Structure formats: C-alpha cells, structure tokens
C-alpha cells in the first residue's frame, strides 16, 4: 500500500514539474512575443522621430503619422486605404448621393491603374474607354504610385468640365489620349429588350444597386419568355445582398457564396432561400473582363449549380470584402477583411470566372463576296435597284418607323455582337434539351 502511495505521489510531482515546464515555456513565448512587438513599435517610433528631426522639409507630426498609415494600408492590397476626412466625405457622396464624373470603375492590377469597366451610357463609355485599359496619366499627372482614391478624386469634378486621360491599350502601338467631359452619373441599373424573331428576353444589368433583383424578377414575370440572356458584361459589381438575391431568382437550394476571413466569427455563408420563382427557366449569362465582384458572384454561383451556361471572356477577378472602420476626426480605414468563395469552394480573387464557352468580342464573320444571305434583305436590295431604273422613288410607300424598335435587339445587332450571337445559340440548345422527350435508348 505504501508502495502505491509512493508511486501516486511521484506521479503528481512529475505532473507538476511538466506543468511548470510548459507554463514557463508559454510565459517565455508570451514574453518573446511582447518583446518583439515592443521592438517593432520602437522601430516605428525611431523612424518617425528621424523624419521629424532630419527631413529636408519641416513636417507636422500629424502629417507624418497620416503618411505612415496611408503607406501601410496601400501596401496591404489594392483595395485597402486610409481615408482622410475629405476622402471619407467623398465616399459618402459617392455611396449616398449624386456626383459628377466620367463613369468608370478602376482598380490596381499589378501596380497599374486599370479600368475594370466603363459603366454603360456614361461619358467614359461614350468616349470609347474599355475594360483592361491602363490609365497612364490623368490630365498631366502620372498615375505611377497613385492610389485609387487619389485617381478617383482627380477624375471626379463639376459637370461640363473636362478631364484628359492618357491610356495604354493592348495591341495599340502608342498611348491613346481621351478628352472627356464630366457629367452627372445616373445609371440605369437594369433594362430589358426582346430579341427579334425569338421568344427570348435579353436583360442587361449595369450595376448592382438596391433594386436589381426586384426589377429583374418583375421583367421576367411581365414578359414570360422561354429563355433569358443575362448580360453582366462590364458590370463592375455593387451590393453583395443584390448579387445573392439575383441568384435566388434562379437557384432554389444550396450555397450561393460564402465569405471567409481571418476571424472565424465573421465568416458568413449565404444560401438560397428556397423560393426561386424561375428555377428551371433556360438561362445564359454573358461576362467579360469588365465583369467584377457581384457580377462574378452571380456568374460563379449559377455556373457551380449548373443553372446557367456562361458565355464570353474571363472575368476581372475581384473577390475580396472591404469594410469601412471610422476613426476619430472624421477619418476612416477601408480594410480588406475577407474573401468570397463560390459554392464549389473556389475563390474569385485574382482568378476570376472562366466561361463555359469562351468567345472574344467582335462581329460575326461573314462572306464578303456573298451577294446576300437573307431573303428579306435581297428583296429590299432589288426594290432599290428598281427605283433607280424607274426613277419613281416618290411613289414608293414608306414603312413607318416602329417607335418600340429601340426595345428590340435586331438581327443586325446580333450579327454585330458575336458574344451575344453565341449566347442565343447556347440558349436555343438549352431549350431543345429541356423540351426534348426523354428516350430510353436501352429499350430500343
């Protein structure tokens, strides 16, 4: 009995020694961590003091700290930034109110100030700016080492004033110069057109504002098409909840998107609500290099759920989450806190969405030597030839212009947009597959 008591006492002594050893190790590790942090803070203090005491120009301590914070945020990633009181106010105006500018979304890609997409109908779009264009100069100021916020502030200005952009574009031998007149940016987020001679509906989504999903659902219910082309080309994104809600229209069950960051408590998963009004409607989505953020979430979710065919070009690859953290004195931080992940688990950030059918932009190729391929066009041609011979143009009955023509995508429109033509062809195949009777080949 004494022997067992001796062993038991020895066990507790050994356990206590081990516990003490680990306690000392953890305490030592904690002390090392604290010392490392103190060394880092001390290094920063020394740099600030050195700049304050020896820099060629006298700089106020507050300016030094602002520059240090700005440099820190800028070097984290392209979307994190320090917002001065003016920057913070400009952000509120851009988010909540009306502003004047040229209507383009920009990002930093490999250090270059790059246009994600010009928004349809804005001065930048009308001037001919394209997704992927690199902005070399704004007016006469170089954009090298310029932040996104500084670039936005330079391009924004009073209505009817001019801004000059020097652009580097792929396959152009020298930079292009665009002089663009600023205007009030009012974007029609959603509109629809019927596709001539088809039972299909074309829906264009320019940006994801607070009514996108509601408007898309309303358009489909009103028209009752047999298939939909959803055009997200040059759509730079917008509200996350609208991307989820738009996906909800077509996806009945499963995850739509999740966001994962460093803090597990802030990880979030967004799933379909099970109320999809059009879970089986044939759907094709158009994307390109200007499709970013919310557009990529929608296209990626529909692709992962095999709910739509994606047609076009690889998307931009902007799949990170930013939050605004207000500081004192009306300052703020815009900080990247998470990344988006699609239902399959793949990320969007710096990768983008690869379409199921890759189609580059341009017109549909045609045989220039062919007299004509459409009977209706041939008849028009022959009619005009007869008019030349008879010289009786005034007697020809003129067909009144259809006032609703602007709401129709014509055959000519389709043949001038090979991506759209490919999307319509893909939609036709989807409808054939969905309506074909199921044949049991094994019994034949």
C-alpha positions as CSV (number, residue, x, y, z in Angstrom):
1,X,0.0,0.0,0.0
2,X,2.9,2.3,0.9
3,X,4.4,1.4,-2.5
4,X,1.3,2.6,-4.4
5,X,1.1,5.8,-2.4
6,X,4.8,6.4,-3.2
7,X,4.1,5.9,-7.0
8,X,1.0,8.2,-6.8
9,X,3.0,10.9,-5.1
10,X,5.7,10.6,-7.7
11,X,3.1,10.9,-10.5
12,X,1.7,14.1,-9.1
13,X,5.2,15.5,-8.6
14,X,6.2,14.6,-12.2
15,X,2.9,16.1,-13.5
16,X,3.5,19.3,-11.5
17,X,7.0,19.6,-12.9
18,X,5.8,19.1,-16.5
19,X,3.0,21.6,-16.0
20,X,5.6,24.1,-14.5
21,X,7.9,23.5,-17.5
22,X,5.1,24.2,-20.0
23,X,4.0,27.2,-18.0
24,X,7.5,28.6,-18.2
25,X,7.7,27.8,-21.9
26,X,4.4,29.6,-22.6
27,X,5.4,32.5,-20.4
28,X,8.7,32.7,-22.2
29,X,7.0,32.6,-25.6
30,X,4.5,35.3,-24.5
31,X,7.4,37.4,-23.2
32,X,9.2,36.9,-26.5
33,X,6.1,37.9,-28.4
34,X,5.6,41.0,-26.3
35,X,9.3,41.9,-26.7
36,X,9.0,41.5,-30.4
37,X,6.0,43.8,-30.6
38,X,7.8,46.4,-28.4
39,X,10.9,46.2,-30.7
40,X,8.6,46.8,-33.8
41,X,6.9,49.8,-32.1
42,X,10.2,51.2,-31.1
43,X,11.4,50.9,-34.7
44,X,8.4,52.8,-35.9
45,X,8.9,55.5,-33.2
46,X,12.6,55.9,-34.3
47,X,11.7,56.3,-38.0
48,X,9.0,58.9,-37.1
49,X,11.5,60.9,-34.9
50,X,14.1,60.7,-37.6
51,X,11.8,62.1,-40.3
52,X,10.5,64.8,-37.9
53,X,14.1,65.9,-36.9
54,X,16.1,65.5,-40.2
55,X,13.8,65.5,-43.2
56,X,14.7,68.3,-45.6
57,X,11.3,70.0,-45.2
58,X,9.6,70.5,-41.8
59,X,6.6,68.1,-41.5
60,X,4.0,68.2,-38.7
61,X,3.8,65.1,-36.6
62,X,0.2,64.5,-37.6
63,X,1.1,64.6,-41.3
64,X,3.9,62.1,-40.7
65,X,1.5,59.7,-39.0
66,X,-1.1,60.1,-41.7
67,X,1.5,59.3,-44.4
68,X,2.7,56.3,-42.4
69,X,-0.8,55.0,-42.0
70,X,-1.6,55.6,-45.7
71,X,1.6,53.8,-46.8
72,X,0.7,50.8,-44.5
73,X,-2.8,50.4,-45.9
74,X,-1.7,50.9,-49.5
75,X,0.9,48.2,-49.2
76,X,-1.5,45.6,-47.9
77,X,-3.6,45.3,-51.1
78,X,-5.1,47.3,-53.9
79,X,-8.4,47.9,-52.1
80,X,-7.4,48.8,-48.5
81,X,-6.8,52.5,-47.9
82,X,-6.6,55.3,-45.3
83,X,-9.4,57.8,-45.8
84,X,-8.7,61.4,-44.8
85,X,-11.8,63.5,-43.7
86,X,-12.2,64.6,-47.4
87,X,-11.8,61.1,-48.7
88,X,-14.4,59.8,-46.2
89,X,-16.8,62.6,-47.2
90,X,-16.3,61.9,-50.9
91,X,-17.0,58.2,-50.3
92,X,-20.3,59.1,-48.6
93,X,-21.3,61.3,-51.5
94,X,-20.5,58.5,-54.0
95,X,-22.5,56.0,-52.0
96,X,-25.5,58.1,-50.9
97,X,-25.8,60.9,-53.4
98,X,-25.4,62.2,-56.9
99,X,-22.0,63.1,-58.2
100,X,-20.3,64.1,-61.4
101,X,-17.5,62.3,-63.2
102,X,-16.9,60.1,-66.2
103,X,-18.4,56.8,-65.0
104,X,-15.7,54.2,-64.9
105,X,-14.7,51.7,-62.2
106,X,-11.0,51.3,-61.6
107,X,-8.6,49.0,-59.7
108,X,-4.9,48.4,-59.2
109,X,-3.7,45.4,-61.2
110,X,0.0,44.5,-60.7
111,X,0.6,48.1,-59.7
112,X,-1.1,49.6,-62.7
113,X,-4.2,51.8,-62.5
114,X,-6.6,49.7,-64.6
115,X,-10.2,50.2,-65.8
116,X,-12.4,47.4,-64.6
117,X,-15.2,48.7,-66.8
118,X,-16.9,51.8,-68.1
119,X,-20.5,52.0,-67.0
120,X,-22.9,51.9,-69.9
121,X,-24.2,55.3,-71.0
122,X,-21.7,57.3,-69.1
123,X,-19.1,59.8,-70.6
124,X,-16.3,57.2,-70.2
125,X,-18.3,54.6,-72.1
126,X,-19.3,57.0,-74.9
127,X,-15.7,58.2,-75.2
128,X,-14.6,54.6,-76.0
129,X,-12.8,53.6,-72.8
130,X,-12.5,49.8,-72.5
131,X,-12.1,47.2,-69.8
132,X,-8.4,46.5,-69.3
133,X,-7.3,49.9,-70.3
134,X,-4.4,51.2,-68.2
135,X,-4.5,54.8,-67.1
136,X,-1.1,56.3,-67.6
137,X,-1.9,59.9,-66.9
138,X,-4.9,61.9,-65.5
139,X,-4.6,65.3,-67.1
140,X,-0.8,65.7,-67.0
141,X,-0.2,63.8,-63.7
142,X,1.3,60.4,-63.8
143,X,-0.6,57.6,-62.1
144,X,2.5,55.7,-61.1
145,X,2.3,55.0,-57.4
146,X,-1.1,56.8,-57.3
147,X,-3.8,55.4,-55.0
148,X,-7.3,54.5,-56.3
149,X,-8.8,57.2,-54.1
150,X,-6.5,59.9,-55.5
151,X,-7.2,58.8,-59.0
152,X,-11.0,58.9,-58.4
153,X,-10.7,62.4,-56.9
154,X,-8.8,63.7,-59.9
155,X,-11.3,62.3,-62.4
156,X,-14.4,63.5,-60.5
157,X,-15.3,67.1,-60.8
158,X,-18.0,69.6,-61.8
159,X,-20.4,68.8,-64.6
160,X,-19.3,70.1,-68.1
161,X,-15.6,70.3,-67.1
162,X,-13.0,68.3,-69.0
163,X,-10.6,65.6,-67.9
164,X,-7.8,64.2,-70.0
165,X,-6.8,60.5,-69.7
166,X,-3.7,59.0,-71.3
167,X,-4.4,55.3,-71.9
168,X,-2.2,52.3,-72.6
169,X,-4.3,49.7,-74.5
170,X,-3.4,46.2,-75.6
171,X,-2.4,45.9,-79.2
172,X,-2.1,49.7,-79.6
173,X,1.4,50.9,-80.7
174,X,1.3,54.1,-78.7
175,X,-0.8,55.6,-75.8
176,X,-4.2,56.9,-76.6
177,X,-5.4,60.3,-75.3
178,X,-9.1,60.8,-74.4
179,X,-10.6,64.2,-73.5
180,X,-13.8,63.6,-71.7
181,X,-16.5,65.9,-70.5
182,X,-17.7,65.2,-67.0
183,X,-21.4,64.7,-66.4
184,X,-23.8,63.7,-63.6
185,X,-23.6,59.9,-63.2
186,X,-27.1,58.5,-63.3
187,X,-27.0,54.8,-64.3
188,X,-30.0,52.7,-65.4
189,X,-29.1,49.6,-63.5
190,X,-31.5,47.2,-65.3
191,X,-33.3,47.2,-68.6
192,X,-34.7,44.6,-70.9
193,X,-35.1,44.1,-74.7
194,X,-36.9,41.5,-76.7
195,X,-34.8,39.5,-79.2
196,X,-36.2,39.8,-82.7
197,X,-38.0,36.7,-84.0
198,X,-37.4,34.7,-80.8
199,X,-39.3,34.0,-77.6
200,X,-36.3,35.1,-75.6
201,X,-35.7,38.1,-73.3
202,X,-32.4,40.0,-73.1
203,X,-31.8,41.5,-69.6
204,X,-28.9,43.9,-69.1
205,X,-27.6,44.6,-65.6
206,X,-25.2,47.5,-65.5
207,X,-24.5,47.7,-61.7
208,X,-25.9,46.0,-58.6
209,X,-27.9,48.7,-56.8
210,X,-30.6,48.1,-54.2
211,X,-33.4,47.2,-56.7
212,X,-31.7,44.9,-59.2
213,X,-33.2,41.6,-58.2
214,X,-36.7,43.1,-57.8
215,X,-36.5,44.6,-61.3
216,X,-35.1,41.5,-63.0
217,X,-37.9,39.3,-61.5
218,X,-40.5,41.8,-62.5
219,X,-39.3,41.9,-66.1
220,X,-39.3,38.1,-66.4
221,X,-42.8,37.8,-64.9
222,X,-44.1,40.5,-67.2
223,X,-42.7,39.1,-70.5
224,X,-42.9,35.3,-69.7
225,X,-40.0,34.4,-72.0
226,X,-39.0,30.9,-72.9
227,X,-35.4,31.7,-72.1
228,X,-33.3,34.6,-70.8
229,X,-29.9,36.1,-71.8
230,X,-28.5,37.9,-68.6
231,X,-25.8,40.3,-69.7
232,X,-23.3,41.1,-67.0
233,X,-20.5,42.4,-69.3
234,X,-18.7,45.5,-68.0
235,X,-20.7,45.3,-64.8
236,X,-18.2,46.2,-62.0
237,X,-20.3,45.0,-59.1
238,X,-22.1,46.7,-56.3
239,X,-24.2,45.4,-53.4
240,X,-23.5,41.8,-52.2
241,X,-27.0,41.3,-51.0
242,X,-28.3,42.1,-54.5
243,X,-25.9,39.5,-56.0
244,X,-27.4,36.9,-53.6
245,X,-31.0,38.0,-54.3
246,X,-30.5,37.9,-58.1
247,X,-29.0,34.4,-57.8
248,X,-32.0,33.5,-55.6
249,X,-34.3,34.1,-58.6
250,X,-32.8,31.1,-60.4
251,X,-31.2,28.9,-57.7
252,X,-33.6,27.1,-55.4
253,X,-31.3,25.3,-53.0
254,X,-27.7,25.3,-51.8
255,X,-24.9,27.8,-51.0
256,X,-24.7,30.9,-53.3
257,X,-21.5,32.5,-51.8
258,X,-19.5,32.5,-48.6
259,X,-17.0,34.9,-47.2
260,X,-14.1,33.8,-45.1
261,X,-11.6,35.9,-43.3
262,X,-9.1,35.7,-40.5
263,X,-11.7,35.9,-37.7
264,X,-13.9,32.8,-37.8
265,X,-16.7,34.6,-36.0
266,X,-17.1,36.9,-39.0
267,X,-17.2,34.1,-41.6
268,X,-20.6,34.1,-43.3
269,X,-22.4,31.8,-45.7
270,X,-25.3,32.9,-48.0
271,X,-27.6,30.2,-49.1
272,X,-30.6,30.1,-51.5
273,X,-33.9,30.9,-49.7
274,X,-35.8,28.1,-51.5
275,X,-38.3,30.5,-53.1
276,X,-36.7,30.7,-56.6
277,X,-39.5,31.8,-58.9
278,X,-37.7,30.6,-62.0
279,X,-35.6,27.5,-61.0
280,X,-35.9,25.9,-64.5
281,X,-36.0,28.8,-66.9
282,X,-33.3,28.3,-69.5
283,X,-30.6,30.9,-68.8
284,X,-27.3,32.1,-70.4
285,X,-25.0,34.6,-68.8
286,X,-22.7,36.9,-70.7
287,X,-19.5,38.1,-69.0
288,X,-16.1,39.7,-69.9
289,X,-13.0,41.2,-68.4
290,X,-15.1,44.1,-67.0
291,X,-17.4,41.8,-65.0
292,X,-16.3,42.0,-61.4
293,X,-17.2,41.5,-57.8
294,X,-21.0,41.0,-57.5
295,X,-21.2,40.0,-61.2
296,X,-18.6,37.3,-60.6
297,X,-20.6,36.0,-57.6
298,X,-23.7,35.6,-59.7
299,X,-22.0,34.1,-62.7
300,X,-19.9,31.7,-60.5
301,X,-22.9,30.6,-58.4
302,X,-25.0,29.9,-61.5
303,X,-22.1,28.0,-63.0
304,X,-21.4,25.9,-59.9
305,X,-25.0,25.0,-59.6
306,X,-25.1,24.1,-63.3
307,X,-28.0,26.5,-63.5
308,X,-26.8,28.6,-66.5
309,X,-24.3,28.5,-69.4
310,X,-21.6,31.2,-69.0
311,X,-20.5,32.8,-72.3
312,X,-17.8,35.4,-73.1
313,X,-14.4,36.1,-71.6
314,X,-12.7,35.5,-68.3
315,X,-13.9,37.9,-65.6
316,X,-11.8,40.5,-63.7
317,X,-11.1,38.6,-60.5
318,X,-12.2,40.9,-57.7
319,X,-13.4,38.7,-54.9
320,X,-12.4,40.4,-51.6
321,X,-14.5,42.1,-48.9
322,X,-13.9,45.6,-47.6
323,X,-15.3,47.3,-44.6
324,X,-15.2,50.9,-43.5
325,X,-13.8,51.4,-40.0
326,X,-14.4,55.0,-38.8
327,X,-11.7,56.7,-36.8
328,X,-11.6,59.9,-34.8
329,X,-11.9,63.3,-36.5
330,X,-14.0,62.0,-39.4
331,X,-11.2,59.8,-40.7
332,X,-11.6,56.1,-41.6
333,X,-9.9,52.9,-42.8
334,X,-11.1,50.9,-45.8
335,X,-9.8,47.4,-44.9
336,X,-10.0,44.1,-46.6
337,X,-11.3,41.6,-44.1
338,X,-12.4,38.6,-46.1
339,X,-12.5,36.9,-49.5
340,X,-15.5,35.5,-51.4
341,X,-15.8,31.8,-52.1
342,X,-18.2,30.2,-54.6
343,X,-20.4,27.1,-53.8
344,X,-17.6,24.7,-55.1
345,X,-15.1,26.3,-52.7
346,X,-13.1,28.1,-55.4
347,X,-12.1,31.7,-54.9
348,X,-12.7,34.6,-57.2
349,X,-9.9,36.8,-56.1
350,X,-7.2,37.3,-58.8
351,X,-8.6,34.2,-60.6
352,X,-12.0,35.3,-62.0
353,X,-14.6,33.1,-63.7
354,X,-13.7,31.2,-66.8
355,X,-16.8,30.9,-69.1
356,X,-18.2,27.6,-70.2
357,X,-18.0,28.9,-73.8
358,X,-15.1,31.3,-74.4
359,X,-16.0,33.9,-77.1
360,X,-14.0,37.0,-77.9
361,X,-15.8,40.2,-78.9
362,X,-16.4,41.3,-82.4
363,X,-18.9,40.9,-85.3
364,X,-19.9,37.5,-86.7
365,X,-17.6,36.7,-89.6
366,X,-19.4,36.7,-93.0
367,X,-18.5,36.1,-96.6
368,X,-17.9,39.5,-98.2
369,X,-18.3,38.0,-101.7
370,X,-21.7,36.6,-101.0
371,X,-24.5,38.6,-102.8
372,X,-26.7,38.3,-99.7
373,X,-27.8,35.7,-97.3
374,X,-31.2,36.8,-96.2
375,X,-34.3,36.8,-98.5
376,X,-35.8,39.9,-96.9
377,X,-32.6,41.8,-97.5
378,X,-32.4,40.6,-101.1
379,X,-35.9,41.9,-101.7
380,X,-35.0,45.3,-100.3
381,X,-31.9,45.4,-102.5
382,X,-33.9,44.5,-105.6
383,X,-36.5,47.1,-104.8
384,X,-33.9,49.9,-104.5
385,X,-32.4,48.8,-107.9
386,X,-35.9,49.1,-109.5
387,X,-36.3,52.6,-108.0
388,X,-33.0,53.6,-109.7
389,X,-34.3,52.4,-113.0
390,X,-37.8,53.7,-112.9
391,X,-36.9,56.9,-111.0
392,X,-40.2,56.8,-109.1
393,X,-39.0,56.9,-105.5
394,X,-41.8,59.3,-104.5
395,X,-44.4,56.6,-105.4
396,X,-42.8,54.1,-103.1
397,X,-44.8,53.5,-99.9
398,X,-42.7,54.3,-96.9
399,X,-42.9,51.9,-94.0
400,X,-43.4,53.9,-90.7
401,X,-40.7,53.5,-88.1
402,X,-41.6,51.3,-85.2
403,X,-41.4,53.5,-82.1
404,X,-40.7,50.4,-80.0
405,X,-37.7,49.3,-82.2
406,X,-35.3,50.6,-79.6
407,X,-36.6,47.9,-77.2
408,X,-35.8,45.1,-79.7
409,X,-32.5,43.5,-80.4
410,X,-32.5,43.2,-84.2
411,X,-30.8,40.5,-86.4
412,X,-28.2,43.2,-87.4
413,X,-27.5,43.8,-83.7
414,X,-27.0,40.1,-83.1
415,X,-24.6,39.7,-86.0
416,X,-22.6,42.7,-84.8
417,X,-22.0,41.0,-81.4
418,X,-20.6,37.5,-81.7
419,X,-20.8,37.0,-77.9
420,X,-24.5,37.8,-78.0
421,X,-25.0,35.5,-81.0
422,X,-23.2,32.7,-79.2
423,X,-25.3,33.2,-76.1
424,X,-28.5,33.0,-78.2
425,X,-27.3,29.8,-79.9
426,X,-26.5,28.3,-76.5
427,X,-29.9,29.3,-75.2
428,X,-31.6,27.5,-78.2
429,X,-29.7,24.3,-77.4
430,X,-30.7,24.5,-73.7
431,X,-34.3,24.9,-74.7
432,X,-34.1,21.9,-77.0
433,X,-32.5,19.8,-74.3
434,X,-35.2,20.8,-71.8
435,X,-38.1,20.2,-74.1
436,X,-36.9,17.0,-75.8
437,X,-38.7,13.8,-74.7
438,X,-36.6,11.5,-72.6
439,X,-35.8,8.5,-74.7
440,X,-34.7,5.2,-73.1
441,X,-32.1,4.0,-75.6
442,X,-31.6,0.7,-73.8
443,X,-35.2,-0.4,-74.7
444,X,-34.8,0.4,-78.4
